[in-house]
Amino acid sequence: MRERRRVVAWSSTGLVLAFVVAVAGCGSSGQARAEVARQHTASEAPDDVVRTYLDAIQHGDEDSAAQVSTPGFAAQDRWQHGDDPGLEDVDVSSTVVPYDTTWSPEELKAYEQVVSVQVTFTVTDPGQGFSAGEPSGWGYVLVRHDDQEPWLIAEAGDG
């Protein structure tokens, strides 16, 4: 029988991290990360969603990455389909910027709220438009229809 652990957290980031720690000993780590991704809520900040996604990518957990992505992004994202970039030195900016959809596809324009989060990282696997061992700037576009919905990653490469 599994032991239930009680976790008290004071922020959405802390709650997600505390949940990961509490669940880590309760089975497969992939299952734990997938559960964290499914639990993300409307109150989770866009930069936290990006951190959840990048953590999933770094651990080869494509299911968790898909949980925080729009279906369209999940379907075409090479990183969610086994193309491991070997990310290191990941730094997600806490600055969230409104994203101008003027030149965007109609699918992106359909969302009421669209923001961008910038990231820097180093890749160990060259290719995919990155040089191995050199810091790269990258960005993610996140969307939702209203404040009651969680943020989802809709595009990558903004930056």
Beta strands, then each sheet from edge to edge (+ up, - down):
strand 1: 87-98
strand 2: 113-123
strand 3: 135-144
strand 4: 152-156
sheet 1: 1+ 2- 3+ 4-
end
